[in-house]
């Protein structure tokens, strides 16, 4: 009987301690404006679990969601609005409205919202209202389909399509044998501890997931266990992805290499850009194509010139700049976005009858 009381007291003490810790954790989340959704869906990938299937686009970003990305170089939370964009909620405005189409570089992988070039342009140029519609993995065909099906209703004054060379290649993946329509750039999941805990607590995981404390502890224990080895693994995996891209016929890293494939890219791109130009002209909207790659695309520049489509090539300045991407991850860091924003802001001021903001001085 004596031991039973001791055991009961211990159980009660443990339960009270847990409830107290749980309460403190919830207060901490409330005061710091953290979202438990991020911890319950925590990803140890560089690509956040933000995608959902779409009948038109194949996939798009989840609306009103918060997901994290975790690597050795950055920890960041991506939040989407009700339209499924990594952007503020869109409001009616008399300002000069710009939609930025693009892929993961425009989306701003690893970069806070306020440091992306689309948001910096809004700060640097007076009267700008920017809408970032970048989605990781998108080719130009998906960018234009998104605009046609979702973007035109936002009534932009200008559409800026910020591209890198692979965005043009992606437009023909659906016609190339053994090539995925959706380019999966996911490195790999490091969450082996989470897999282990799921196998043990499979029957109780749903119940335990209700706890803020459990979700928070599980994530941070994983981080402590894997952080020391992440950089080495990421470097190996990015190198593997690059090698796949160089290997003709590689199923998951396919890149355009043959003359016939390059011709397909040019034909598909020309068709897409012509269609986009016509769609925008009908709606009296303007179009600007911006090359944010570190290398030029001469044939595209020649084509756009013939079609009288505005084109800004930033490959010259980006190709000569150093330290503009993360050391391992090839996406642009804050410095890269700043350089793009400076040159793009200058172009907008000079070509679209806009003015720079005084707080930023010369753009």
C-alpha positions as CSV (number, residue, x, y, z in Angstrom):
1,X,0.0,0.0,0.0
2,X,2.8,2.3,0.9
3,X,4.5,1.7,-2.5
4,X,1.2,2.2,-4.3
5,X,0.9,5.7,-2.7
6,X,4.5,6.6,-3.7
7,X,3.9,5.4,-7.3
8,X,0.6,7.4,-7.4
9,X,2.4,10.5,-6.0
10,X,5.1,10.1,-8.6
11,X,2.6,9.8,-11.4
12,X,0.7,12.8,-10.2
13,X,3.9,14.9,-10.0
14,X,5.0,13.8,-13.4
15,X,1.6,14.7,-14.8
16,X,1.5,18.1,-13.1
17,X,5.1,18.8,-14.3
18,X,4.1,17.9,-17.9
19,X,1.0,20.0,-17.7
20,X,3.0,23.0,-16.3
21,X,5.6,22.6,-19.1
22,X,2.9,22.3,-21.7
23,X,1.2,25.4,-20.4
24,X,4.5,27.3,-20.4
25,X,5.3,26.1,-24.0
26,X,1.9,27.3,-25.2
27,X,2.4,30.7,-23.6
28,X,5.9,30.9,-25.2
29,X,4.4,30.2,-28.6
30,X,1.7,32.8,-28.0
31,X,4.1,35.6,-26.9
32,X,6.6,34.9,-29.7
33,X,3.9,34.5,-32.4
34,X,5.3,31.1,-33.3
35,X,3.0,28.7,-35.1
36,X,2.7,25.1,-33.8
37,X,1.7,24.0,-37.4
38,X,5.3,24.5,-38.4
39,X,6.6,22.1,-35.7
40,X,3.9,19.6,-36.3
41,X,4.8,19.5,-40.0
42,X,8.5,20.2,-39.5
43,X,10.7,19.3,-42.5
44,X,14.4,18.6,-42.5
45,X,14.5,19.3,-46.2
46,X,15.7,22.4,-48.1
47,X,12.3,22.2,-49.9
48,X,9.3,22.9,-47.7
49,X,6.2,20.7,-47.9
50,X,4.1,23.5,-49.4
51,X,2.8,21.9,-52.6
52,X,-0.6,20.6,-53.6
53,X,-1.8,19.1,-56.8
54,X,-3.6,21.3,-59.3
55,X,-5.5,20.2,-62.4
56,X,-4.1,23.1,-64.5
57,X,-0.6,23.7,-63.2
58,X,0.1,20.1,-62.0
59,X,1.0,21.6,-58.6
60,X,0.8,24.9,-56.8
61,X,1.5,26.2,-53.3
62,X,-0.8,25.5,-50.4
63,X,-3.0,28.5,-49.4
64,X,-2.7,30.0,-45.9
65,X,0.0,27.6,-44.8
66,X,3.3,27.9,-42.8
67,X,6.1,25.5,-43.4
68,X,9.8,25.5,-42.6
69,X,13.0,24.8,-44.5
70,X,16.0,23.7,-42.6
71,X,19.6,23.4,-43.9
72,X,23.1,24.0,-42.5
73,X,23.0,27.4,-44.2
74,X,19.6,28.7,-43.2
75,X,16.5,28.1,-41.1
76,X,13.4,29.8,-42.4
77,X,9.6,29.7,-42.3
78,X,7.7,30.2,-45.5
79,X,4.1,31.5,-45.1
80,X,1.6,31.7,-47.9
81,X,-1.5,33.9,-48.2
82,X,-5.1,32.8,-49.1
83,X,-4.2,32.6,-52.8
84,X,-1.3,30.2,-52.2
85,X,1.5,32.8,-52.7
86,X,4.4,33.6,-50.5
87,X,3.1,37.1,-50.2
88,X,1.0,39.4,-48.1
89,X,-2.8,39.3,-48.5
90,X,-3.6,41.1,-51.8
91,X,-5.6,44.3,-51.4
92,X,-7.1,46.8,-53.7
93,X,-4.7,49.7,-54.5
94,X,-4.2,52.6,-56.9
95,X,-0.5,51.9,-56.9
96,X,1.4,50.6,-59.9
97,X,0.8,46.9,-59.5
98,X,3.5,44.4,-60.6
99,X,3.2,40.6,-60.6
100,X,6.6,38.8,-60.4
101,X,6.4,35.5,-62.1
102,X,9.3,33.1,-61.5
103,X,10.7,29.9,-59.9
104,X,12.5,29.3,-56.7
105,X,14.8,32.2,-57.2
106,X,11.9,34.6,-57.3
107,X,10.1,32.7,-54.5
108,X,13.2,33.5,-52.4
109,X,14.5,30.1,-51.2
110,X,16.4,30.7,-47.9
111,X,15.7,34.4,-47.9
112,X,13.3,36.3,-45.7
113,X,10.3,37.9,-47.4
114,X,11.5,41.5,-46.9
115,X,14.9,40.7,-48.5
116,X,13.6,39.3,-51.8
117,X,14.2,41.4,-54.9
118,X,10.4,41.8,-55.5
119,X,10.0,43.3,-52.0
120,X,13.1,45.4,-52.3
121,X,11.8,46.9,-55.6
122,X,8.6,47.9,-53.8
123,X,10.7,49.8,-51.3
124,X,13.1,51.4,-53.8
125,X,10.6,52.6,-56.3
126,X,7.8,55.0,-55.4
127,X,4.2,53.9,-55.9
128,X,4.9,50.2,-56.5
129,X,2.7,47.4,-55.2
130,X,4.5,44.1,-55.7
131,X,3.0,40.6,-55.9
132,X,5.5,37.7,-55.8
133,X,4.1,34.7,-57.6
134,X,7.3,32.7,-57.7
135,X,6.9,28.9,-57.2
136,X,9.9,26.5,-56.8
137,X,10.3,24.3,-59.8
138,X,8.0,26.2,-62.2
139,X,8.8,26.4,-65.9
140,X,7.7,29.3,-68.0
141,X,4.6,27.3,-69.1
142,X,3.4,27.0,-65.5
143,X,4.1,30.7,-64.8
144,X,2.0,31.7,-67.8
145,X,-0.8,29.3,-67.0
146,X,-0.9,30.6,-63.4
147,X,-1.2,34.1,-64.7
148,X,-4.0,33.2,-67.1
149,X,-6.0,31.2,-64.6
150,X,-5.3,33.1,-61.4
151,X,-3.2,36.2,-61.9
152,X,-5.2,38.3,-64.4
153,X,-7.9,38.7,-61.8
154,X,-5.4,40.7,-59.7
155,X,-5.3,43.3,-62.6
156,X,-1.6,44.0,-62.7
157,X,-0.2,47.0,-64.6
158,X,3.0,45.2,-65.3
159,X,4.0,41.5,-65.4
160,X,7.7,40.8,-64.8
161,X,8.8,37.3,-65.7
162,X,12.1,36.6,-64.0
163,X,13.7,33.6,-65.5
164,X,16.8,31.4,-65.4
165,X,17.7,29.1,-68.3
166,X,16.3,26.0,-66.8
167,X,12.8,27.6,-66.7
168,X,12.8,27.4,-70.5
169,X,14.0,23.8,-70.4
170,X,11.2,22.8,-68.0
171,X,8.6,23.8,-70.6
172,X,9.4,20.7,-72.7
173,X,9.9,18.1,-69.9
174,X,6.4,16.9,-70.5
175,X,7.3,16.0,-74.1
176,X,10.6,14.4,-73.4
177,X,10.7,10.6,-72.8
178,X,11.5,9.6,-69.2
179,X,11.6,13.1,-68.0
180,X,9.4,14.3,-65.1
181,X,6.9,17.1,-65.7
182,X,7.5,18.4,-62.2
183,X,11.1,18.9,-61.4
184,X,11.7,17.7,-57.9
185,X,14.7,19.5,-56.5
186,X,14.3,18.0,-53.0
187,X,17.7,17.0,-51.6
188,X,16.7,14.4,-49.1
189,X,15.0,14.1,-45.7
190,X,17.3,14.2,-42.7
191,X,14.5,13.4,-40.4
192,X,15.5,9.8,-39.6
193,X,14.8,10.3,-35.9
194,X,11.3,11.3,-36.7
195,X,10.9,8.2,-38.8
196,X,12.1,6.1,-35.9
197,X,9.8,7.8,-33.4
198,X,6.9,7.3,-35.8
199,X,7.5,3.6,-36.0
200,X,7.6,3.3,-32.2
201,X,4.7,5.7,-31.4
202,X,2.6,5.0,-34.4
203,X,-0.4,4.3,-32.3
204,X,0.1,7.3,-30.0
205,X,1.6,9.8,-32.4
206,X,-1.7,11.5,-33.2
207,X,-2.4,12.0,-29.5
208,X,1.1,13.1,-28.7
209,X,1.0,15.6,-31.7
210,X,-1.7,17.6,-29.8
211,X,1.0,18.6,-27.3
212,X,3.0,21.7,-28.1
213,X,5.8,20.5,-25.8
214,X,6.1,17.1,-27.6
215,X,6.2,18.7,-31.1
216,X,8.7,21.3,-30.0
217,X,11.0,18.8,-28.2
218,X,10.9,16.3,-31.1
219,X,12.0,19.0,-33.6
220,X,14.8,20.4,-31.5
221,X,16.1,16.9,-30.5
222,X,16.3,16.1,-34.2
223,X,18.2,19.4,-34.9
224,X,20.8,18.6,-32.2
225,X,21.4,15.1,-33.5
226,X,21.9,16.0,-37.2
227,X,23.3,19.5,-37.3
228,X,26.9,18.4,-37.1
229,X,26.6,16.3,-40.3
230,X,24.3,18.4,-42.4
231,X,26.8,20.5,-44.3
232,X,28.7,17.5,-45.6
233,X,25.6,15.6,-46.6
234,X,24.1,18.7,-48.4
235,X,27.3,19.3,-50.3
236,X,27.4,15.7,-51.5
237,X,23.7,15.7,-52.4
238,X,23.9,19.0,-54.4
239,X,27.0,17.7,-56.2
240,X,24.9,14.6,-57.0
241,X,22.1,16.7,-58.4
242,X,24.5,18.7,-60.6
243,X,26.1,15.5,-61.9
244,X,22.6,14.1,-62.8
245,X,21.9,17.3,-64.7
246,X,25.1,16.8,-66.7
247,X,24.3,13.2,-67.5
248,X,22.1,12.9,-70.7
249,X,19.0,10.9,-70.0
250,X,19.2,11.0,-66.3
251,X,15.6,10.5,-65.1
252,X,15.5,12.9,-62.2
253,X,18.1,15.4,-63.3
254,X,17.3,15.7,-67.0
255,X,18.9,18.6,-68.8
256,X,18.5,19.6,-72.5
257,X,21.6,18.7,-74.4
258,X,21.0,17.5,-77.9
259,X,20.4,19.9,-80.9
260,X,16.9,18.5,-81.3
261,X,16.0,19.2,-77.7
262,X,17.5,22.7,-77.8
263,X,15.3,23.4,-80.9
264,X,12.3,22.1,-78.9
265,X,13.1,24.5,-76.1
266,X,13.4,27.5,-78.5
267,X,10.1,26.6,-80.3
268,X,8.2,26.1,-77.0
269,X,9.6,29.2,-75.4
270,X,8.8,31.4,-78.5
271,X,5.2,30.0,-78.5
272,X,4.8,30.7,-74.8
273,X,6.2,34.2,-75.0
274,X,4.1,35.1,-78.0
275,X,0.9,33.9,-76.3
276,X,1.8,35.8,-73.2
277,X,2.4,39.0,-75.1
278,X,-1.0,38.7,-76.9
279,X,-2.8,38.0,-73.7
280,X,-1.3,41.0,-72.0
281,X,-1.9,43.3,-74.9
282,X,-5.6,42.4,-75.0
283,X,-5.8,43.5,-71.3
284,X,-3.6,46.6,-71.9
285,X,-1.0,45.2,-69.4
286,X,2.7,45.6,-69.9
287,X,5.4,42.8,-70.0
288,X,9.0,42.7,-69.0
289,X,11.2,39.6,-69.2
290,X,14.2,39.6,-66.9
291,X,17.1,37.2,-67.1
292,X,18.3,36.6,-63.5
293,X,20.6,33.8,-64.5
294,X,24.4,34.2,-64.3
295,X,24.8,33.4,-68.0
296,X,23.2,35.1,-71.1
297,X,20.6,33.5,-73.3
298,X,21.5,35.1,-76.7
299,X,18.8,33.5,-78.8
300,X,16.1,34.5,-76.4
301,X,17.3,38.1,-76.4
302,X,17.2,38.1,-80.2
303,X,13.7,36.7,-80.3
304,X,12.3,39.1,-77.8
305,X,13.8,42.0,-79.6
306,X,12.1,40.9,-82.9
307,X,8.8,40.6,-81.0
308,X,9.2,44.1,-79.3
309,X,9.0,42.5,-75.9
310,X,10.9,44.4,-73.2
311,X,13.9,42.4,-72.0
312,X,16.4,43.1,-69.2
313,X,19.5,40.9,-69.1
314,X,21.1,40.9,-65.6
315,X,23.5,38.0,-66.4
316,X,26.4,40.4,-66.9
317,X,26.4,41.9,-63.5
318,X,25.3,38.7,-61.7
319,X,28.0,36.6,-63.5
320,X,30.7,39.0,-62.3
321,X,29.5,39.3,-58.8
322,X,30.9,37.1,-55.9
323,X,29.2,35.8,-52.8
324,X,25.6,36.2,-54.3
325,X,24.5,32.6,-53.6
326,X,24.6,30.4,-50.5
327,X,27.9,28.5,-50.2
328,X,26.3,25.1,-50.8
329,X,22.8,25.8,-52.0
330,X,22.9,27.5,-55.4
331,X,20.0,29.9,-54.8
332,X,20.6,33.6,-54.4
333,X,21.2,34.9,-50.9
334,X,20.4,38.4,-49.7
335,X,23.3,40.0,-51.6
336,X,22.1,38.4,-54.8
337,X,18.6,39.7,-54.3
338,X,19.9,43.1,-53.5
339,X,21.9,43.3,-56.8
340,X,18.9,42.2,-58.8
341,X,16.6,44.7,-57.0
342,X,19.1,47.6,-57.6
343,X,19.3,47.0,-61.4
344,X,15.6,46.2,-61.8
345,X,14.6,49.3,-59.8
346,X,16.9,51.4,-62.0
347,X,15.3,50.0,-65.2
348,X,11.7,50.6,-63.9
349,X,12.5,54.2,-63.0
350,X,14.0,54.8,-66.5
351,X,11.5,52.9,-68.6
352,X,8.1,53.0,-66.9
353,X,7.8,56.7,-65.8
354,X,8.3,55.8,-62.1
355,X,10.3,57.5,-59.4
356,X,12.8,56.2,-56.8
357,X,12.0,56.6,-53.2
358,X,14.0,59.2,-51.4
359,X,14.9,56.9,-48.5
360,X,16.9,54.7,-50.8
361,X,18.6,57.5,-52.7
362,X,20.1,56.5,-56.0
363,X,18.9,53.1,-57.3
